[in-house]
C-alpha cells in the first residue's frame, strides 16, 4: 500500500475516523450542540478529499484514479460515478445531522452513538458506490446495514425495537441469499472482480434458448437481486419497509430512504452495467418487471395509510419502482452507449433525495412537537407552522412529479430514457409509471389538504431550532433549483454515468 | 427558428405571478387594499395582453414577440425558455387578460383568507397565460401542470357544496390526462431527428417529426395528446369532472375554468393535434367529429334537465365545446380545397365561449350573492328588481344560443360551414344541439328572470358598480365580435393558415 493508495481511500478513512471521534467526544462532553457541530463540520474532511479527487480526475482526463497496489486497484473504483455518490451521501448525512439537533435532545444518553452509527453507515454507503468486487460489495453492504439496524431500534419503545429486529433479520436473510448468488457467480466465472466477470460472461456461450445463457448465471442474478431489492426497498422485497419507517427514529428514516437507497442503486448500476454488461438483453426485462410491481404496490397500498411515516414507506417503494425504470432502460436500438438510463437514474436519486429529505425534515420537526405521526393530526398545520407546512407541501407536490420541482425533471428524464430504448415493453412501463403518478397524487394531496384546509385542533405555533430550519430550507431550495435549473446536475449525472457505458 | 428576446410576453405572463409573490411576502395586508391592488394588477395585465394582440401583425413572421433563452442544454436534453404568439394564441392571451380582470372584480365579496385567494388566482393566471404562449414542450407542460394547484385550492377552499370532492375529481381527471400527454411529449422528444422540446420545429410543415423516425407510432402519439386535451376541453365521455368543478367552484373559479381553462384543451388540439399531426387528424376525423356530435347532443339533453344555474351552464359548456371537435373534423373534406372555415370556427368558438360563459357565470355569481340560491324553481321575476343584470344575462343567453349579431353565432356558423362539406349528416345532427340550446337557455331565462316573483325577492337590488365592471367588459366584447367579427377571425385565420395550406398542398411537406 502506497501513499497514493491511502489518498484514494482517504475519504472513507476520514469518514470512519469521524464516526469514532464523535463517539469518543460523547464521553468527554454531553452537549448535544457540540456533537451536532462536530459531526457536521467533520464532514468537511471527506467532502474536501472527494473534491480533491474530482479535481485530480478532471485534470488527468482519465475515467478512473488507478491505484498502485492490487489491494485497492481491484476492489474499489475511484471514478466520477463513486464521487458523485460521495457528494450525494455526504450532503444527505450532513442535512440529517442538522435535523437531528432537536430530535436527539430528547434522548437521555447514547447521543454520540447515534451520530457515530449514522456516520459509519454513511461510510458503508460511500464504499458501496465505489466497490467493484463482490467481497468488498458484501462488506460495504453489511457496514451500511448493521448500524442502520441498531439505529432503527434506538428508541425505547416496542415499535422501534420491532423495526430494528425486522430490519436486522430480513436484512440478514437477504444478504445470505445474495451471498449465495455471489458464490454461484464466482463458481461460474472464476472471479470476484466485476470487470473479469464481465469478460467471462461475454466469453461464455449465449445459447439463446435459456435466458442468461446458463442456469447458474440466471440463478445468481436472481439471488443477487434479492439482496439488492432489499436495499433498494423494491417490491417484492419491501415487507420490512412500512414497519421500519413507522417505528424507527424519523431522522434515521430520512437517511435510510435517501442515502441508503442511493447507495443501493449505485451498486445495482455498477454490478449490472459493468458485471452483467454482456447480458443486458436479458436482465432488463427482470428489472422492468420489478419496476412495474414496485410502482403499483407502493402507490396502491399508500392510499390506505393513516400514519404519515408509513405512507412515506410505501411512497419510497413506489419511487424505487420509478428509478428501476431508468435502470432497465439499458438496451437502445442500435447503440448501447446512447442509453441515458444510468444518468437519468443518478439525476432521479438526487431529485428524490432533495424532495424526500424536505418532506422528512418537516415530519421530524412537526412530529417532534406534536408527538404524533398520524396524518389527521396535521390539521391546520399551515396556520401552526407555515414554513414547515409549505416546505412539506412543496415536497409532496414534487413527489407527485408536478413541475417546477426536481422530480418532475427527473421523471421526464427517466421516461425519456425508457422510451428511447425503442422497446414496446418499456413504453408500456412508462404508461404504468405515469398512471401510477396519478394514483400517487391522491394520497400525497390528501396530506396537503389536511394541512391547508382542515381547521387546527390546537392553535399553538410550532417551529424548530435554527439548524433544523436551515436544513429544511436548503433541501426545499434544492427541490426548486433542480426543477428550474437542472442543467448543472444533468451534466454531472451524464459525466458520472460515462464509466458505466464505456465498457458497453 | 424564432430567436431574440422581446420581453413583452414575459412581462405579461409573469406580472400576475410577481403580484402573487408580493402578496405572499405581505406587501399589501389590508383586505380592502388587497382587492384594489389585485384589480390594478389584473387591469395592467389586461392592457398588456391587449397590446400583445394589437402588436401581432398578420402576415408577418409566424411566431412574434418571441422571448427565447437557453434553459437546459446538455448532451441529451435541450430545452429553452421560449415564449411567442401566433394568430391562434394572440387572441387567447387577450381573452385570458380580459377574464382575469373579470375574475378579480367578481371576487370583491370574498372575505375569507383574501390574501391567499388572490395569490392563487394570480398564479392561475400566470399558468394559463404560460400555456398559451409557451412554444417549448417542457415549458408548455410545466405551465399546464402548475395550473392544477391553484385551481384545486380555489375550489376546495373557497368553493361551495361538495367542494373537496369536486376539487379532487377535477385534479385526478386532469392529472390523468396530462400523464398521457407527458408520455407523448417524452416520446416526441426522444424521436430520432427531434432531440429538443422546441415546438416551432415540429410545427413547420414537414417538421422534425415524421412517421418513420417517431419513437411511438404517430397514431398513438396523436391519441395520447388527444386524451389530455379532450379531458380539459372536455368532451364526452371524460367530461364528468366539469359539472362538479364548475358548480362547486367560487364564481371567479368558474369564470376562469369555463373562460380560459377549457380553452387550454381546445388550444392544445389546434396547436398540437392539428399543427403537428395533420395527417392523423385527417385519418381520425370521423371519430373526432362523432365524439363532438355526442358531446353536443348529450350535453344539450342533460342541460335541459338541470335545475341548478351553475350546473346548467356547466353542461351547456360540454355541449358547446363539442363544436370545437366538429370544427377540427372539417379537415377531412373530400374533393376540392380545404377552406379554413371549420378550423377558424373552432378557434373562434374558444374565444366566444370564453366570453359568453364568463358572462353567464359572472351574472349567476352576482345573483347568488343576493339570493343565496341557484335553484331555478326558487327564482323568478328578477328582471323587475335587477334590470341591468337581467339585461346582461339576456345578452349572454342570446349569444349562447347563437343569435346573430352576437359572438356565438359567428363561431357556430363557421363550424357548420366547415364541417358540412366533410360530414354533412353528422353536421346536420349537431345542429339539433343548437335547437336544444335555444330550448334550455330560453327556458332558464324565462324561469329566473320573468314570470311571477316570489315575495322574498322583493328586496333585491341591482348589481353594484364594482360588479358591473366585468359585466360591461364582457358585454362589449360579445357585441364587438358579433357585429364585426373580422378583427378576430382574420387573426385566427392567419394563425391557422400554415395548417390549412399544408392540407391543400396534399400534405406534400409530410412524407407518407
Interface residues (C-beta under 8 A of the other chain):
Chain A: X340 X343 X397 X400 X402 X403 X404 X408 X411 X412 X413 X415 X416 X419 X420 X422 X427 X430 X431 X434 X435 X437 X438 X441 X442 X445 X449 X452 X453 X485 X486 X487 X490 X491 X494
Chain B: X71 X72 X73 X74 X75 X76 X77 X138 X141 X142 X145 X146 X148 X149 X152 X153 X156 X157 X164 X168 X171 X172 X175 X176 X179 X180 X182 X183 X185 X186 X187 X189 X190 X215 X216
